[in-house]
Amino acid sequence: MDHMEEHSKGEIVWLLLTKVFVITYALVLPLLLLDAPAWQILAGFLCGHLLAGLTLGVVFMVTHICDHSVWPEPDEQGFIQNSFARHILDTTSDFCPQNRVVTWIAGGLNNHVAHHLFPNISQIHLPAISRIVKETAAEYGVPYKEYPTVLSALQSHLSTLKELGKPEAEIYARNWQKMNG
């Protein structure tokens, strides 16, 4: 990237205003209005953000960095020789796509392939879309990566991290084999 995009003053002001708004309603108002010790309110605020951040982090890690993921390299002109849909299927996976509890906790992002293919569709439709995408991929012989449990997705992620800890030449050779056959 040659340069960073400059943000307008309006965008910066909007960012700051929204941050102040969130901190005000989520932390300042509870501190002023609730009859609870400040340490409990602060602990709840921090624990809630920690839990949400960890959940979101795990969702993104296991849907993008797993043992079946490939990371296509661009050609000399900087292009990746795949369609958008094929790129998503190559680089993304789902976990527990039909599990209602996991889907609720993850906000539908466990149906990550469908989320990327149809980003403007409500998450309540993602399990049904995931079934359709999986069936269509099978019909056309295109790999569709899905982990049936959270544990299997985490094991795959940890296996991939172990792989990524190996010398670079081995990683690229395995990635090339996954992509080409």
C-alpha positions in Angstrom: 0.0 0.0 0.0 1.5 3.3 -1.1 -0.4 5.6 1.2 -2.9 5.6 4.0 -6.3 7.0 3.2 -6.9 10.3 5.1 -10.1 10.5 7.1 -12.2 13.6 6.9 -12.7 15.8 10.0 -16.3 14.8 9.9 -15.4 11.1 10.1 -13.1 11.7 13.0 -15.7 13.8 14.9 -18.3 11.1 14.3 -15.9 8.4 15.6 -15.2 10.4 18.8 -18.9 11.2 19.3 -20.0 7.6 19.0 -17.2 6.5 21.4 -18.3 9.1 24.0 -21.9 8.0 23.5 -21.1 4.3 24.1 -18.9 5.0 27.1 -21.6 7.3 28.5 -24.5 4.9 28.3 -22.5 1.7 29.1 -20.3 3.0 31.9 -20.9 6.6 33.1 -24.7 6.4 33.4 -24.5 3.1 35.3 -21.9 4.6 37.6 -24.1 7.6 38.3 -27.6 5.9 38.4 -27.1 2.4 39.8 -26.9 1.6 43.5 -23.9 -0.7 43.0 -20.3 -0.4 43.9 -18.2 1.3 41.2 -15.8 -1.7 41.1 -18.7 -4.0 40.2 -19.9 -1.8 37.4 -16.4 -1.4 36.0 -15.7 -5.2 36.4 -19.0 -5.9 34.5 -18.1 -3.5 31.8 -14.6 -4.9 31.3 -15.7 -8.6 31.6 -18.5 -8.0 29.0 -16.0 -6.5 26.6 -13.4 -9.2 27.2 -16.0 -12.0 26.7 -17.4 -10.4 23.5 -13.8 -9.8 22.2 -12.7 -13.3 22.9 -15.8 -14.8 21.3 -15.4 -12.7 18.2 -11.7 -13.5 18.0 -12.3 -17.2 18.2 -15.0 -17.0 15.5 -12.7 -15.2 13.1 -9.7 -17.5 13.9 -11.5 -20.8 13.3 -13.3 -19.6 10.2 -10.2 -18.2 8.4 -7.2 -20.0 9.8 -7.8 -23.8 9.7 -6.2 -26.8 8.3 -8.2 -26.7 5.0 -7.7 -23.0 4.3 -5.6 -21.9 1.4 -4.2 -18.4 0.9 -3.9 -17.8 -2.8 -1.0 -15.8 -4.1 -1.6 -13.1 -6.7 0.1 -13.4 -10.1 2.7 -11.0 -11.4 0.0 -8.4 -12.2 -1.4 -8.7 -8.7 -4.5 -10.7 -9.6 -5.8 -13.8 -7.9 -7.1 -16.2 -10.6 -10.3 -17.2 -8.9 -13.9 -15.9 -8.9 -15.0 -14.1 -5.8 -17.2 -17.1 -4.7 -14.4 -19.6 -5.3 -12.1 -17.4 -3.3 -14.5 -17.3 -0.4 -14.9 -21.1 -0.5 -11.1 -21.6 -0.6 -10.3 -19.2 2.3 -13.3 -19.5 4.6 -15.0 -22.3 6.6 -18.1 -22.8 8.8 -18.4 -24.4 12.2 -21.6 -25.8 13.8 -23.6 -24.2 11.0 -26.9 -25.7 12.1 -26.4 -25.4 15.9 -28.9 -22.8 17.1 -27.0 -22.0 20.4 -23.6 -21.5 18.6 -25.3 -19.5 15.9 -26.9 -17.3 18.6 -23.7 -16.8 20.5 -21.7 -16.1 17.3 -24.4 -13.8 15.9 -24.5 -16.1 12.8 -20.9 -15.6 12.0 -20.2 -19.4 12.5 -22.0 -19.6 9.1 -19.0 -17.6 7.7 -19.0 -18.8 4.1 -22.6 -17.6 3.7 -21.8 -14.4 5.6 -19.0 -13.5 3.1 -21.0 -14.5 0.0 -24.1 -12.6 1.1 -22.9 -9.9 3.5 -26.1 -7.8 3.4 -28.4 -10.7 4.4 -29.7 -10.9 8.0 -27.9 -13.4 10.1 -31.2 -15.2 10.8 -31.1 -16.5 7.2 -27.5 -17.7 7.3 -28.1 -21.3 8.4 -30.5 -21.9 5.5 -28.2 -20.2 3.1 -25.3 -22.3 4.4 -27.2 -25.5 3.5 -27.9 -24.2 0.0 -24.2 -23.2 -0.5 -23.0 -26.5 0.8 -25.4 -28.4 -1.6 -24.5 -26.2 -4.5 -20.7 -26.6 -3.8 -21.2 -30.4 -3.7 -23.2 -30.3 -7.0 -20.3 -28.6 -8.7 -17.5 -30.5 -7.0 -16.2 -27.4 -5.2 -14.7 -27.9 -1.7 -16.9 -26.6 1.2 -15.2 -26.6 4.6 -17.3 -27.2 7.6 -16.4 -28.3 11.2 -19.2 -30.0 13.0 -18.3 -28.9 16.5 -16.5 -25.9 18.1 -13.9 -28.3 19.4 -13.1 -29.7 15.9 -12.8 -26.1 14.6 -10.4 -25.2 17.4 -8.4 -28.3 16.9 -8.1 -27.4 13.2 -7.0 -23.9 14.1 -4.4 -25.1 16.5 -3.1 -27.6 14.0 -2.8 -24.8 11.4 -0.9 -22.6 13.9 1.5 -25.4 14.5 2.0 -25.7 10.7 2.5 -22.0 10.4 5.3 -22.3 12.9 7.3 -24.5 10.5 9.9 -23.0 8.1 8.3 -20.9 5.4 9.3 -23.2 2.5 7.3 -26.1 3.9 4.2 -23.9 4.5 4.2 -22.6 0.9 4.7 -26.1 -0.5 1.8 -27.5 1.5 -0.4 -24.5 0.6 0.5 -25.0 -3.1 -0.5 -28.7 -2.9 -3.9 -27.8 -1.3 -4.6 -25.2 -4.0 -3.5 -27.4 -7.0 -4.5 -30.7 -6.0 
